[in-house]
Amino acid sequence: MARYAIAVGTFYRDLADSLIASATATFEQAGAESVDVYEVPGAYELPLAALYAAQSGRYRGVACLGAVIRGETSHYDYVCGESARGIMDVQLRTGVPCAFGVLTVENMEQALARSGGGKRDQGAHAAEAVLAMADIRDDLA
């Protein structure tokens, strides 16, 4: 049975909790043995948490979750771009699937629409991406 990790930025705690719940449910529905959650302050810290999890050798994949909501400065652009790049770098360096499940939205309304279930549930989508990529890796191994 497979183990999965969730790295989650908790800057927006309510959103993080919703994303964790849907990603965990998706992994468990796929038969995961366990799902370990590692909390970090925000999206910018996700790549390093994903790297630690991927390098541990314990996980079939890592779902990286969180939210960045646009504000009045360019901070949003830096955090979104660098967290996405960092997560991509981790999976390319390690071969361990790491999904980008970070909400990059304009406002809280958009964030809530993408974190609470339904067809735009980013937590579930991130877990589904990890599962799909891990299956491809296994098939080609």
DSSP file (Angstrom, degrees, kcal/mol; ACC not computed):
  #  RESIDUE AA STRUCTURE BP1 BP2  ACC     N-H-->O    O-->H-N    N-H-->O    O-->H-N    TCO  KAPPA ALPHA  PHI   PSI    X-CA   Y-CA   Z-CA
    1    1 A M              0   0    0      0, 0.0     2,-0.3     0, 0.0    31,-0.1   0.000 360.0 360.0 360.0 152.9    0.0    0.0    0.0
    2    2 A A        -     0   0    0     29,-0.4    31,-3.3    57,-0.0    32,-1.0  -0.621 360.0-148.4-100.3 149.6    1.2    3.5   -0.8
    3    3 A R  E     -a   34   0A   0     -2,-0.3    57,-3.1    55,-0.2    58,-0.5  -0.898  15.6-168.9-111.6 144.4    1.9    6.5    1.5
    4    4 A Y  E     -ab  35  61A   0     30,-2.1    32,-2.4    -2,-0.4     2,-0.4  -0.925   9.0-144.4-130.6 155.5    1.4   10.1    0.4
    5    5 A A  E     -ab  36  62A   0     56,-2.3    58,-2.5    -2,-0.3     2,-0.5  -0.905   1.9-157.2-118.7 149.5    2.4   13.4    1.8
    6    6 A I  E     -ab  37  63A   0     30,-2.7    32,-3.4    -2,-0.4     2,-0.5  -0.997   4.1-166.1-121.7 123.9    0.6   16.7    1.8
    7    7 A A  E     -ab  38  64A   0     56,-2.3    58,-3.2    -2,-0.5     2,-0.4  -0.954  19.6-176.1-104.7 126.8    2.6   19.9    2.2
    8    8 A V  E     -ab  39  65A   0     30,-2.6    32,-2.8    -2,-0.5     2,-0.5  -0.981  27.6-140.1-135.8 130.8    0.3   22.8    3.1
    9    9 A G  E     -a   40   0A   0     56,-2.5     3,-0.3    -2,-0.4    33,-0.2  -0.753  15.9-165.2 -82.8 127.1    0.7   26.5    3.5
   10   10 A T        +     0   0    0     30,-2.6     3,-0.4    -2,-0.5    32,-0.2   0.142  53.0 115.3-105.2  19.8   -1.5   27.5    6.4
   11   11 A F  S    S+     0   0    0     30,-0.3     2,-0.7     1,-0.3    -1,-0.2   0.894  89.4  38.6 -55.8 -40.1   -1.5   31.3    6.0
   12   12 A Y  S  > S-     0   0    0     -3,-0.3     4,-2.6     1,-0.2    -1,-0.3  -0.821  82.9-173.2-108.4  87.9   -5.2   31.0    5.3
   13   13 A R  H  > S+     0   0    0     -2,-0.7     4,-2.7    -3,-0.4     5,-0.2   0.857  77.8  50.9 -55.2 -46.2   -6.1   28.3    7.9
   14   14 A D  H  > S+     0   0    0      1,-0.2     4,-1.8     2,-0.2    -1,-0.2   0.913 113.7  45.3 -62.5 -42.0   -9.7   27.7    6.8
   15   15 A L  H  > S+     0   0    0     -3,-0.3     4,-2.5     2,-0.2    -1,-0.2   0.926 112.0  52.4 -65.0 -43.9   -8.8   27.3    3.2
   16   16 A A  H  X S+     0   0    0     -4,-2.6     4,-2.8     1,-0.2    -2,-0.2   0.916 107.8  51.5 -58.3 -44.9   -5.9   25.0    4.1
   17   17 A D  H  X S+     0   0    0     -4,-2.7     4,-2.2     1,-0.2    -1,-0.2   0.898 110.9  47.9 -61.6 -40.7   -8.1   22.8    6.2
   18   18 A S  H  X S+     0   0    0     -4,-1.8     4,-2.1     2,-0.2    -1,-0.2   0.914 112.7  48.3 -65.9 -42.8  -10.6   22.4    3.4
   19   19 A L  H  X S+     0   0    0     -4,-2.5     4,-2.4     1,-0.2     5,-0.2   0.910 111.5  50.2 -64.6 -42.1   -7.8   21.6    0.9
   20   20 A I  H  X S+     0   0    0     -4,-2.8     4,-2.9    -5,-0.2     5,-0.3   0.928 109.3  52.1 -59.9 -45.9   -6.3   19.0    3.3
   21   21 A A  H  X S+     0   0    0     -4,-2.2     4,-2.2     1,-0.2    -2,-0.2   0.909 113.1  42.5 -60.8 -43.9   -9.7   17.3    3.8
   22   22 A S  H  X S+     0   0    0     -4,-2.1     4,-1.9    93,-0.2    -1,-0.2   0.888 115.7  48.1 -74.7 -36.7  -10.4   16.9    0.1
   23   23 A A  H  X S+     0   0    0     -4,-2.4     4,-2.5    -5,-0.2     5,-0.2   0.931 113.0  48.8 -66.2 -43.8   -6.9   15.8   -0.8
   24   24 A T  H  X S+     0   0    0     -4,-2.9     4,-2.8    -5,-0.2     5,-0.2   0.925 110.5  50.7 -60.5 -45.2   -6.8   13.3    2.0
   25   25 A A  H  X S+     0   0    0     -4,-2.2     4,-2.5    -5,-0.3    -1,-0.2   0.895 110.3  50.3 -60.4 -40.4  -10.2   11.9    1.0
   26   26 A T  H  X S+     0   0    0     -4,-1.9     4,-1.2     2,-0.2    -1,-0.2   0.925 111.9  46.6 -65.4 -44.9   -9.0   11.5   -2.6
   27   27 A F  H  <>S+     0   0    0     -4,-2.5     5,-2.0     1,-0.2     3,-0.3   0.924 113.6  49.0 -62.1 -43.5   -5.9    9.7   -1.5
   28   28 A E  H ><5S+     0   0    0     -4,-2.8     3,-1.6     1,-0.2    -2,-0.2   0.885 107.0  54.8 -66.3 -38.0   -7.8    7.4    0.9
   29   29 A Q  H 3<5S+     0   0    0     -4,-2.5    -1,-0.2     1,-0.3    -2,-0.2   0.796 105.2  55.2 -64.0 -26.4  -10.4    6.6   -1.8
   30   30 A A  T 3<5S-     0   0    0     -4,-1.2    -1,-0.3    -3,-0.3    -2,-0.2   0.423 128.6 -98.7 -85.5   1.1   -7.5    5.5   -4.0
   31   31 A G  T < 5 +     0   0    0     -3,-1.6   -29,-0.4     1,-0.2    -3,-0.2   0.699  56.0 177.9  93.9  21.1   -6.4    3.1   -1.2
   32   32 A A      < -     0   0    0     -5,-2.0    -1,-0.2     1,-0.1   -29,-0.2  -0.301  27.3-147.7 -59.7 137.4   -3.6    5.0    0.5
   33   33 A E  S    S-     0   0    0    -31,-3.3     2,-0.3     1,-0.3   -30,-0.2   0.902  79.0 -13.8 -68.3 -43.6   -2.1    3.3    3.5
   34   34 A S  E     -a    3   0A   0    -32,-1.0   -30,-2.1    -7,-0.0     2,-0.4  -0.989  53.3-148.9-157.0 158.3   -1.5    6.7    5.1
   35   35 A V  E     -a    4   0A   0     -2,-0.3     2,-0.4   -32,-0.2   -30,-0.2  -0.974  17.0-161.2-132.2 116.5   -1.4   10.4    4.3
   36   36 A D  E     -a    5   0A   0    -32,-2.4   -30,-2.7    -2,-0.4     2,-0.5  -0.836   6.8-149.3-102.3 136.5    1.0   12.6    6.3
   37   37 A V  E     -a    6   0A   0     -2,-0.4     2,-0.5   -32,-0.2   -30,-0.2  -0.901   9.5-170.0-110.6 128.8    0.4   16.3    6.5
   38   38 A Y  E     -a    7   0A   0    -32,-3.4   -30,-2.6    -2,-0.5     2,-0.4  -0.970  13.1-151.4-119.3 117.3    3.3   18.8    6.9
   39   39 A E  E     +a    8   0A   0     -2,-0.5   -30,-0.2   -32,-0.2   -32,-0.0  -0.696  15.9 177.6 -93.4 137.7    2.3   22.4    7.6
   40   40 A V  E     -a    9   0A   0    -32,-2.8   -30,-2.6    -2,-0.4   -29,-0.2  -0.889  40.9-107.3-129.4 162.8    4.4   25.4    6.6
   41   41 A P  S    S-     0   0    0      0, 0.0   -30,-0.3     0, 0.0     2,-0.3   0.886  87.2 -20.9 -60.9 -41.2    3.7   29.1    7.0
   42   42 A G  S >  S-     0   0    0    -33,-0.2     3,-1.0   -32,-0.2     4,-0.4  -0.884  76.0 -76.5-156.8-175.6    2.8   29.9    3.4
   43   43 A A  G >  S+     0   0    0     24,-0.3     3,-1.2    -2,-0.3    25,-0.1   0.798 116.8  65.6 -64.3 -30.9    3.1   28.9   -0.2
   44   44 A Y  G 3  S+     0   0    0      1,-0.3     4,-0.3     2,-0.1    -1,-0.2   0.792 101.3  50.3 -64.2 -27.5    6.7   30.1   -0.5
   45   45 A E  G <> S+     0   0    0     -3,-1.0     4,-1.7     1,-0.2     3,-0.3   0.535  85.8  90.7 -87.4  -7.6    7.8   27.4    1.9
   46   46 A L  H <> S+     0   0    0     -3,-1.2     4,-2.9    -4,-0.4     5,-0.2   0.882  78.1  58.0 -60.3 -42.3    6.1   24.6    0.0
   47   47 A P  H  > S+     0   0    0      0, 0.0     4,-2.3     0, 0.0    -1,-0.2   0.904 107.8  46.6 -58.7 -39.9    9.0   23.6   -2.3
   48   48 A L  H  > S+     0   0    0     -3,-0.3     4,-2.5    -4,-0.3    -2,-0.2   0.913 112.8  48.9 -69.2 -40.4   11.3   22.9    0.6
   49   49 A A  H  X S+     0   0    0     -4,-1.7     4,-2.3     2,-0.2    -1,-0.2   0.911 112.1  49.8 -62.6 -41.1    8.7   20.9    2.5
   50   50 A A  H  X S+     0   0    0     -4,-2.9     4,-3.0     2,-0.2     5,-0.2   0.895 109.8  51.5 -63.4 -39.8    8.0   19.0   -0.8
   51   51 A L  H  X S+     0   0    0     -4,-2.3     4,-2.9    -5,-0.2     5,-0.2   0.934 109.0  49.5 -63.1 -46.2   11.8   18.4   -1.2
   52   52 A Y  H  X S+     0   0    0     -4,-2.5     4,-1.0     1,-0.2    -2,-0.2   0.935 115.2  44.6 -57.2 -46.0   12.1   17.0    2.3
   53   53 A A  H  X>S+     0   0    0     -4,-2.3     4,-0.5     1,-0.2     5,-0.5   0.927 115.0  47.4 -65.7 -45.2    9.2   14.7    1.8
   54   54 A A  H ><5S+     0   0    0     -4,-3.0     3,-1.0     1,-0.2    -2,-0.2   0.908 112.5  48.8 -64.2 -42.3   10.3   13.5   -1.7
   55   55 A Q  H 3<5S+     0   0    0     -4,-2.9    -1,-0.2     1,-0.2    -2,-0.2   0.684  95.2  74.4 -72.8 -16.7   13.9   12.9   -0.5
   56   56 A S  H 3<5S-     0   0    0     -4,-1.0    -1,-0.2    -3,-0.4    -2,-0.2   0.771  93.0-139.1 -67.1 -23.8   12.7   10.9    2.5
   57   57 A G  T <<5S+     0   0    0     -3,-1.0    -3,-0.1    -4,-0.5    -1,-0.1   0.512  76.1 105.0  77.8   3.6   11.8    8.0    0.2
   58   58 A R      < +     0   0    0     -5,-0.5     2,-0.4   -56,-0.0   -55,-0.2   0.643  65.3  68.4 -88.8 -16.0    8.7    7.4    2.2
   59   59 A Y        -     0   0    0     -6,-0.5   -55,-0.2    -5,-0.2    -2,-0.1  -0.848  57.7-154.2-121.1 142.6    6.1    8.8   -0.2
   60   60 A R  S    S-     0   0    0    -57,-3.1     2,-0.3    -2,-0.4   -56,-0.2   0.719  86.8 -19.2 -75.6 -24.2    4.7    7.9   -3.6
   61   61 A G  E     -b    4   0A   0    -58,-0.5   -56,-2.3    35,-0.2     2,-0.4  -0.974  58.9-125.7-174.7 167.7    3.9   11.5   -4.1
   62   62 A V  E     -bc   5  98A   0     35,-2.9    37,-2.2    -2,-0.3     2,-0.6  -0.991   9.6-154.2-131.5 125.2    3.3   14.9   -2.5
   63   63 A A  E     -bc   6  99A   0    -58,-2.5   -56,-2.3    -2,-0.4     2,-0.6  -0.894  14.3-154.4 -96.4 121.4    0.4   17.2   -2.9
   64   64 A C  E     +bc   7 100A   0     35,-2.3    37,-2.9    -2,-0.6     2,-0.3  -0.870  21.6 178.1-100.0 120.2    1.4   20.8   -2.3
   65   65 A L  E     +bc   8 101A   0    -58,-3.2   -56,-2.5    -2,-0.6     2,-0.3  -0.844  17.3  99.9-125.8 155.4   -1.6   22.9   -1.1
   66   66 A G  E     - c   0 102A   0     35,-1.2    37,-2.8    -2,-0.3     2,-0.3  -0.970  50.1-100.4 161.7-167.5   -2.2   26.5    0.0
   67   67 A A  E     - c   0 103A   0     -2,-0.3     2,-0.4    35,-0.3   -24,-0.3  -0.994  14.5-170.3-149.9 140.1   -3.6   29.8   -1.2
   68   68 A V  E     - c   0 104A   0     35,-3.0    37,-2.0    -2,-0.3     2,-0.5  -0.987  14.5-164.0-128.8 120.8   -2.2   33.1   -2.4
   69   69 A I  E     - c   0 105A   0     -2,-0.4    37,-0.2    35,-0.2    38,-0.1  -0.909  27.8-109.2-110.3 129.4   -4.7   35.9   -2.7
   70   70 A R        +     0   0    0     35,-2.6     2,-0.1    -2,-0.5     4,-0.1  -0.241  42.2 178.3 -58.4 137.1   -3.8   39.0   -4.7
   71   71 A G        -     0   0    0      2,-0.5    -1,-0.1    36,-0.0     0, 0.0  -0.238  47.5 -73.4-117.2-151.2   -3.2   42.1   -2.7
   72   72 A E  S    S+     0   0    0     -2,-0.1     2,-0.2     4,-0.0    -2,-0.1   0.468 107.1  55.9 -92.5  -2.5   -2.2   45.6   -3.5
   73   73 A T  S >  S-     0   0    0      1,-0.0     3,-0.7     0, 0.0    -2,-0.5  -0.671  92.3-102.1-123.6 177.4    1.5   44.9   -4.2
   74   74 A S  T >> S+     0   0    0      1,-0.2     4,-1.5    -2,-0.2     3,-0.6   0.416  92.6 102.2 -80.6   2.1    3.5   42.7   -6.5
   75   75 A H  H 3> S+     0   0    0      1,-0.2     4,-2.5     2,-0.2     5,-0.2   0.878  74.6  60.9 -51.6 -41.3    4.2   40.2   -3.7
   76   76 A Y  H <> S+     0   0    0     -3,-0.7     4,-2.8     1,-0.2     5,-0.3   0.911 101.9  51.0 -52.1 -49.1    1.5   37.9   -5.1
   77   77 A D  H <> S+     0   0    0     -3,-0.6     4,-2.2     1,-0.2     5,-0.3   0.894 111.7  46.6 -61.8 -41.9    3.4   37.5   -8.4
   78   78 A Y  H  X S+     0   0    0     -4,-1.5     4,-2.5     2,-0.2     5,-0.3   0.935 114.5  46.0 -66.3 -46.4    6.6   36.6   -6.7
   79   79 A V  H  X S+     0   0    0     -4,-2.5     4,-2.1     2,-0.2     5,-0.3   0.931 115.7  45.4 -65.2 -45.6    5.0   34.1   -4.3
   80   80 A C  H  X S+     0   0    0     -4,-2.8     4,-2.2    -5,-0.2     5,-0.2   0.953 117.1  43.8 -62.3 -50.2    2.9   32.4   -6.9
   81   81 A G  H  X S+     0   0    0     -4,-2.2     4,-2.5    -5,-0.3    -2,-0.2   0.914 116.6  44.6 -64.1 -44.6    5.7   32.1   -9.5
   82   82 A E  H  X S+     0   0    0     -4,-2.5     4,-2.5    -5,-0.3    -1,-0.2   0.863 112.9  49.9 -73.0 -35.2    8.4   31.0   -7.2
   83   83 A S  H  X S+     0   0    0     -4,-2.1     4,-2.3    -5,-0.3     5,-0.2   0.921 113.5  47.1 -68.4 -40.7    6.3   28.4   -5.3
   84   84 A A  H  X S+     0   0    0     -4,-2.2     4,-2.3    -5,-0.3    -2,-0.2   0.942 114.9  45.8 -63.2 -47.1    5.2   26.9   -8.7
   85   85 A R  H  X S+     0   0    0     -4,-2.5     4,-2.6    -5,-0.2    -2,-0.2   0.915 113.1  50.4 -61.5 -43.4    8.7   26.9  -10.0
   86   86 A G  H  X S+     0   0    0     -4,-2.5     4,-2.0     2,-0.2    -1,-0.2   0.902 110.3  48.2 -63.9 -42.0   10.1   25.4   -6.8
   87   87 A I  H  X S+     0   0    0     -4,-2.3     4,-1.9     2,-0.2    -1,-0.2   0.911 112.4  49.5 -65.4 -42.0    7.5   22.6   -6.7
   88   88 A M  H  X S+     0   0    0     -4,-2.3     4,-2.3     1,-0.2    -2,-0.2   0.918 109.0  53.2 -61.8 -43.0    8.2   21.8  -10.4
   89   89 A D  H  X S+     0   0    0     -4,-2.6     4,-2.5     1,-0.2     5,-0.2   0.893 106.0  54.1 -59.0 -40.3   11.9   21.7   -9.7
   90   90 A V  H  X S+     0   0    0     -4,-2.0     4,-2.4     1,-0.2     6,-0.4   0.939 110.4  44.2 -62.1 -47.3   11.4   19.2   -6.8
   91   91 A Q  H  X S+     0   0    0     -4,-1.9     4,-2.1     1,-0.2    -1,-0.2   0.883 114.8  48.8 -69.5 -34.5    9.5   16.7   -8.9
   92   92 A L  H  < S+     0   0    0     -4,-2.3    -1,-0.2    -5,-0.2    -2,-0.2   0.875 115.6  44.4 -70.1 -35.1   11.9   17.0  -11.8
   93   93 A R  H  < S+     0   0    0     -4,-2.5    -2,-0.2    -5,-0.2    -1,-0.2   0.855 126.6  28.4 -74.2 -36.2   15.0   16.6   -9.5
   94   94 A T  H  < S-     0   0    0     -4,-2.4    -2,-0.2    -5,-0.2    -3,-0.2   0.697  91.9-130.4-102.0 -22.0   13.6   13.7   -7.5
   95   95 A G     <  +     0   0    0     -4,-2.1    -4,-0.1    -5,-0.3    -3,-0.1   0.497  67.8 127.3  78.5   3.3   11.2   11.9   -9.8
   96   96 A V        -     0   0    0     -6,-0.4    -1,-0.3    -5,-0.1    -2,-0.2  -0.838  68.9-113.0 -93.9 123.3    8.6   12.0   -7.1
   97   97 A P        -     0   0    0      0, 0.0   -35,-2.9     0, 0.0     2,-0.4  -0.324  36.3-177.5 -58.5 129.7    5.3   13.5   -8.3
   98   98 A C  E     -c   62   0A   0    -37,-0.2     2,-0.3   -11,-0.1   -35,-0.2  -0.954  12.6-151.2-131.4 111.0    4.6   16.8   -6.6
   99   99 A A  E     -c   63   0A   0    -37,-2.2   -35,-2.3    -2,-0.4     2,-1.1  -0.605  13.3-131.0 -89.1 142.9    1.3   18.5   -7.5
  100  100 A F  E     +c   64   0A   0     -2,-0.3   -35,-0.1   -37,-0.1   -37,-0.1  -0.774  38.7 159.6 -91.4  94.1    0.7   22.3   -7.5
  101  101 A G  E     +c   65   0A   0    -37,-2.9   -35,-1.2    -2,-1.1     2,-0.6  -0.210  25.5 131.8-108.1  39.9   -2.5   22.6   -5.6
  102  102 A V  E     -c   66   0A   0    -37,-0.3     2,-0.4   -22,-0.1   -35,-0.3  -0.822  56.6-130.5 -97.3 125.3   -2.0   26.2   -4.6
  103  103 A L  E     -c   67   0A   0    -37,-2.8   -35,-3.0    -2,-0.6     2,-0.6  -0.606  21.0-171.6 -71.1 126.0   -5.0   28.5   -5.2
  104  104 A T  E     +c   68   0A   0     -2,-0.4     2,-0.2   -37,-0.2   -35,-0.2  -0.864  29.6 152.4-121.0  93.9   -3.8   31.6   -7.0
  105  105 A V  E     -c   69   0A   0    -37,-2.0   -35,-2.6    -2,-0.6     3,-0.1  -0.725  55.2-127.7-129.2 166.9   -6.8   33.9   -6.9
  106  106 A E  S    S-     0   0    0     -2,-0.2     2,-0.3   -37,-0.2   -37,-0.1   0.757  87.5  -0.7 -84.4 -28.6   -8.0   37.4   -6.9
  107  107 A N  S  > S-     0   0    0      1,-0.1     4,-1.7   -38,-0.1     3,-0.2  -0.947  75.6 -94.3-157.2 171.7  -10.2   37.3   -3.8
  108  108 A M  H  > S+     0   0    0     -2,-0.3     4,-2.9     1,-0.2     5,-0.2   0.844 117.1  61.2 -64.8 -34.8  -11.5   35.2   -1.0
  109  109 A E  H  > S+     0   0    0      1,-0.2     4,-1.8     2,-0.2    -1,-0.2   0.923 106.7  45.6 -58.5 -44.9  -14.7   34.4   -2.9
  110  110 A Q  H  > S+     0   0    0      2,-0.2     4,-1.0    -3,-0.2    -1,-0.2   0.890 112.1  52.4 -64.6 -39.1  -12.7   32.7   -5.7
  111  111 A A  H >< S+     0   0    0     -4,-1.7     3,-0.7     1,-0.2     4,-0.5   0.927 108.8  48.9 -63.4 -45.2  -10.6   30.9   -3.1
  112  112 A L  H >X S+     0   0    0     -4,-2.9     4,-0.9     1,-0.2     3,-0.9   0.873 107.3  55.7 -63.0 -37.3  -13.7   29.5   -1.3
  113  113 A A  H 3< S+     0   0    0     -4,-1.8     7,-0.3     1,-0.2    -1,-0.2   0.743 113.0  42.5 -66.4 -22.2  -15.1   28.3   -4.6
  114  114 A R  T << S+     0   0    0     -4,-1.0     8,-3.0    -3,-0.7     9,-0.4   0.355 115.6  46.1-106.9   4.5  -12.0   26.3   -5.3
  115  115 A S  T <4 S+     0   0    0     -3,-0.9   -93,-0.2    -4,-0.5    -2,-0.2   0.473  95.3  68.7-123.6  -4.5  -11.4   24.8   -1.9
  116  116 A G  S  < S-     0   0    0     -4,-0.9     2,-0.1     1,-0.4     5,-0.1   0.036 103.7 -85.9-113.0  30.3  -14.7   23.5   -0.7
  117  117 A G  S    S+     0   0    0      1,-0.2     3,-0.4    -3,-0.1    -1,-0.4  -0.392  78.3  94.5  97.3-179.4  -15.6   20.5   -2.9
  118  118 A G  S >  S-     0   0    0      1,-0.2     3,-1.2    -2,-0.1    -1,-0.2  -0.316  95.9 -44.1  85.1-172.8  -17.3   20.4   -6.2
  119  119 A K  T 3  S+     0   0    0      1,-0.3    -1,-0.2    -2,-0.1    -5,-0.1   0.633 135.9  51.7 -73.2 -13.4  -15.7   20.3   -9.7
  120  120 A R  T 3  S+     0   0    0     -3,-0.4     2,-1.0    -7,-0.3    -1,-0.3  -0.036  72.1 140.3-110.1  31.1  -13.2   23.1   -8.9
  121  121 A D    <>  -     0   0    0     -3,-1.2     4,-2.3     1,-0.2    -6,-0.2  -0.638  32.7-169.2 -80.1 102.9  -11.8   21.5   -5.7
  122  122 A Q  H  > S+     0   0    0     -8,-3.0     4,-2.3    -2,-1.0     5,-0.2   0.803  81.9  57.7 -67.6 -30.6   -8.1   22.1   -5.9
  123  123 A G  H  > S+     0   0    0     -9,-0.4     4,-1.9     2,-0.2    -1,-0.2   0.945 111.2  42.0 -63.5 -47.4   -7.2   19.8   -3.0
  124  124 A A  H  > S+     0   0    0      1,-0.2     4,-2.6     2,-0.2    -2,-0.2   0.909 113.5  53.2 -64.8 -42.4   -8.8   16.8   -4.8
  125  125 A H  H  X S+     0   0    0     -4,-2.3     4,-2.2     1,-0.2    -1,-0.2   0.889 107.7  51.0 -62.4 -38.9   -7.4   17.8   -8.1
  126  126 A A  H  X S+     0   0    0     -4,-2.3     4,-2.2     2,-0.2    -1,-0.2   0.929 111.5  47.2 -64.1 -44.5   -3.9   18.0   -6.7
  127  127 A A  H  X S+     0   0    0     -4,-1.9     4,-2.5     1,-0.2    -2,-0.2   0.903 110.8  52.4 -63.0 -40.5   -4.2   14.5   -5.1
  128  128 A E  H  X S+     0   0    0     -4,-2.6     4,-2.4     1,-0.2    -1,-0.2   0.890 108.4  51.1 -62.2 -39.0   -5.6   13.2   -8.4
  129  129 A A  H  X S+     0   0    0     -4,-2.2     4,-2.5     2,-0.2     5,-0.2   0.919 109.9  49.2 -64.6 -43.2   -2.6   14.6  -10.3
  130  130 A V  H  X S+     0   0    0     -4,-2.2     4,-2.5     1,-0.2     5,-0.2   0.936 112.1  48.7 -60.4 -46.6   -0.2   12.9   -7.8
  131  131 A L  H  X S+     0   0    0     -4,-2.5     4,-2.0     1,-0.2    -2,-0.2   0.916 112.4  48.1 -60.9 -44.0   -2.0    9.6   -8.2
  132  132 A A  H  X S+     0   0    0     -4,-2.4     4,-1.9     1,-0.2    -1,-0.2   0.922 114.2  45.2 -63.8 -45.1   -2.0    9.8  -12.0
  133  133 A M  H  X S+     0   0    0     -4,-2.5     4,-2.5     1,-0.2    -1,-0.2   0.867 111.1  53.1 -69.7 -35.6    1.7   10.7  -12.3
  134  134 A A  H  X S+     0   0    0     -4,-2.5     4,-2.5    -5,-0.2    -1,-0.2   0.882 108.0  52.0 -65.9 -36.9    2.7    8.0   -9.7
  135  135 A D  H  X S+     0   0    0     -4,-2.0     4,-2.6    -5,-0.2    -2,-0.2   0.916 109.4  49.2 -63.7 -42.5    0.9    5.5  -11.8
  136  136 A I  H  X S+     0   0    0     -4,-1.9     4,-2.0     2,-0.2    -2,-0.2   0.933 111.1  49.8 -62.2 -44.9    2.8    6.6  -15.0
  137  137 A R  H  X S+     0   0    0     -4,-2.5     4,-0.9     1,-0.2    -2,-0.2   0.928 112.3  47.7 -59.0 -44.9    6.1    6.3  -13.1
  138  138 A D  H >< S+     0   0    0     -4,-2.5     3,-0.6     1,-0.2    -1,-0.2   0.902 110.3  51.8 -63.9 -41.2    5.2    2.9  -11.9
  139  139 A D  H 3< S+     0   0    0     -4,-2.6    -1,-0.2     1,-0.2    -2,-0.2   0.845 115.0  42.3 -63.4 -33.7    4.1    1.7  -15.4
  140  140 A L  H 3<        0   0    0     -4,-2.0    -1,-0.2     1,-0.2    -2,-0.2   0.518 360.0 360.0 -92.9  -5.3    7.4    2.9  -16.9
  141  141 A A    <<        0   0    0     -4,-0.9    -1,-0.2    -3,-0.6    -2,-0.1   0.483 360.0 360.0 -73.9 360.0    9.7    1.6  -14.1
